[in-house]
Amino acid sequence: MKPTVRPVLFLSGLAFLLGTLCMTSCTVKSGAHITKVNPYHLQPGVAPQTEEKMIDFEYRRKIYGAVTSKDYRDRYGNYYTIYWSADNQDQPVTVRLQYRQAVTGPKIFVVEKVVDIPHRTNSTNFEIIGDDYSDRGAVTQWKASIVQDGAVVDEFKSFLWQ
């Protein structure tokens, strides 16, 4: 006996599958999205010895202009660059960085920057340097968030964030 193929059932299943694929691919998420977070820890001591030009450049860029030991001390710390995109450039966006430091234990510190007119792609910089770094220690955990209309739209966390 030959197996019979029911063309109506096959075509209706194919139409359902194509419709589902079209709806999922045509869906556009609105809001803002974090694409990447670049942390950099500028530590006191000897400059990093490396053949990697980007690491050497980043160190030199952060330390540029330091002459006295106080100048150097004020530049040591944690730097964060948050790269994000905004689908709607008409609404202001708040970029928030929450973090914990070595000396303060579970206490969470929060810094925010408001971007009134976001572009399609953006970057926001945060620095935990100077007295904040020397008194409270290095950042041990962090979480970056994008806030719109009082609601967290997207977040990106370090591995240790709880």
C-alpha positions as CSV (number, residue, x, y, z in Angstrom):
1,M,0.0,0.0,0.0
2,K,1.3,3.5,-0.9
3,P,1.2,6.1,1.7
4,T,-1.2,8.9,0.9
5,V,-0.2,12.5,1.3
6,R,-2.9,14.9,2.2
7,P,-2.1,18.1,0.4
8,V,-4.6,20.2,2.3
9,L,-3.1,19.3,5.7
10,F,0.4,19.9,4.4
11,L,-0.4,23.3,2.9
12,S,-2.2,24.5,6.0
13,G,0.7,23.5,8.2
14,L,3.1,25.2,5.9
15,A,1.0,28.4,5.9
16,F,0.9,28.3,9.7
17,L,4.7,27.9,9.9
18,L,5.4,30.8,7.5
19,G,2.9,33.0,9.3
20,T,4.6,32.3,12.6
21,L,8.1,33.0,11.2
22,C,6.9,36.3,9.7
23,M,5.4,37.5,12.9
24,T,8.4,36.6,15.0
25,S,10.9,38.2,12.5
26,C,8.7,41.3,12.1
27,T,8.5,42.0,15.8
28,V,10.5,45.0,16.8
29,K,11.5,45.6,20.4
30,S,11.1,49.2,21.5
31,G,13.1,50.9,24.1
32,A,16.8,50.9,24.8
33,H,19.3,48.0,24.9
34,I,22.8,47.6,26.4
35,T,25.1,46.1,23.8
36,K,28.3,46.0,25.8
37,V,30.0,47.1,29.0
38,N,33.8,47.7,29.0
39,P,35.2,47.7,32.5
40,Y,38.8,48.9,33.1
41,H,40.7,48.8,36.4
42,L,43.6,51.2,36.7
43,Q,45.6,49.9,39.6
44,P,48.3,51.6,41.5
45,G,51.8,50.3,40.8
46,V,53.8,49.5,37.8
47,A,52.3,50.1,34.3
48,P,51.1,46.9,32.6
49,Q,53.9,45.3,30.6
50,T,52.3,43.9,27.5
51,E,52.8,43.8,23.7
52,E,49.1,44.4,23.3
53,K,48.8,47.9,22.0
54,M,45.2,48.5,23.0
55,I,46.0,47.7,26.7
56,D,49.0,50.0,26.6
57,F,47.0,52.8,24.9
58,E,44.1,52.5,27.5
59,Y,46.6,52.8,30.4
60,R,48.3,55.8,28.8
61,R,45.0,57.5,28.0
62,K,43.8,57.2,31.6
63,I,47.0,58.4,33.2
64,Y,47.7,61.2,30.7
65,G,48.5,64.5,32.3
66,A,49.4,63.1,35.8
67,V,52.6,64.8,37.1
68,T,52.5,64.6,40.9
69,S,51.8,61.5,43.0
70,K,48.4,63.1,43.9
71,D,47.5,63.3,40.2
72,Y,48.3,59.6,39.8
73,R,46.3,58.7,42.9
74,D,43.3,60.7,41.7
75,R,43.3,58.7,38.4
76,Y,43.5,55.2,39.9
77,G,40.2,53.3,40.1
78,N,37.5,51.6,38.1
79,Y,36.3,53.0,34.7
80,Y,33.1,51.7,32.9
81,T,32.0,52.5,29.4
82,I,28.4,51.4,28.7
83,Y,27.5,51.0,25.0
84,W,23.8,51.1,24.4
85,S,21.2,51.8,21.6
86,A,17.9,53.6,21.7
87,D,15.0,52.7,19.4
88,N,13.1,55.8,20.4
89,Q,15.2,59.0,20.4
90,D,12.3,61.2,21.6
91,Q,12.3,60.0,25.2
92,P,15.0,60.7,27.8
93,V,17.0,57.8,29.1
94,T,18.7,57.3,32.4
95,V,21.8,55.1,32.5
96,R,22.4,53.7,35.9
97,L,25.5,51.9,37.4
98,Q,25.1,50.1,40.7
99,Y,28.2,48.7,42.3
100,R,29.7,47.3,45.5
101,Q,33.3,48.0,46.6
102,A,35.8,45.8,48.5
103,V,35.9,47.8,51.8
104,T,32.1,48.5,52.1
105,G,30.9,44.9,51.8
106,P,27.2,44.6,50.8
107,K,26.5,48.3,50.5
108,I,25.3,49.3,47.0
109,F,26.3,52.6,45.5
110,V,24.4,54.1,42.6
111,V,25.4,56.6,40.0
112,E,23.2,57.8,37.2
113,K,23.5,59.9,34.1
114,V,20.4,61.3,32.3
115,V,20.6,61.5,28.5
116,D,17.9,63.9,27.4
117,I,18.3,63.3,23.7
118,P,19.7,59.9,23.0
119,H,21.1,59.0,19.6
120,R,20.6,55.6,17.8
121,T,23.9,54.3,19.3
122,N,25.3,55.8,22.5
123,S,28.1,55.3,25.1
124,T,28.1,56.5,28.7
125,N,31.2,56.6,30.9
126,F,31.3,56.2,34.7
127,E,34.4,56.6,36.9
128,I,34.9,55.4,40.5
129,I,38.3,57.1,41.1
130,G,40.0,59.4,43.6
131,D,38.8,59.3,47.2
132,D,35.9,57.0,46.4
133,Y,38.4,54.4,45.2
134,S,41.2,54.9,47.7
135,D,38.8,55.0,50.7
136,R,36.4,52.2,49.7
137,G,38.6,49.9,47.5
138,A,38.1,48.4,44.1
139,V,34.7,47.6,42.7
140,T,33.9,43.9,43.2
141,Q,30.4,43.7,41.6
142,W,28.4,45.9,39.2
143,K,25.2,46.1,37.3
144,A,24.4,48.6,34.4
145,S,20.8,49.5,33.7
146,I,18.8,51.5,31.2
147,V,15.8,53.3,32.7
148,Q,12.9,54.8,30.7
149,D,9.7,56.2,32.2
150,G,10.7,55.0,35.6
151,A,11.0,51.3,34.5
152,V,14.2,49.3,33.9
153,V,14.3,48.5,30.2
154,D,17.5,46.5,30.0
155,E,20.4,45.5,32.3
156,F,23.8,44.0,32.1
157,K,25.5,42.5,35.2
158,S,28.9,41.4,36.2
159,F,29.4,37.7,37.0
160,L,29.5,38.3,40.7
161,W,26.4,40.5,40.9
162,Q,23.6,39.0,43.1
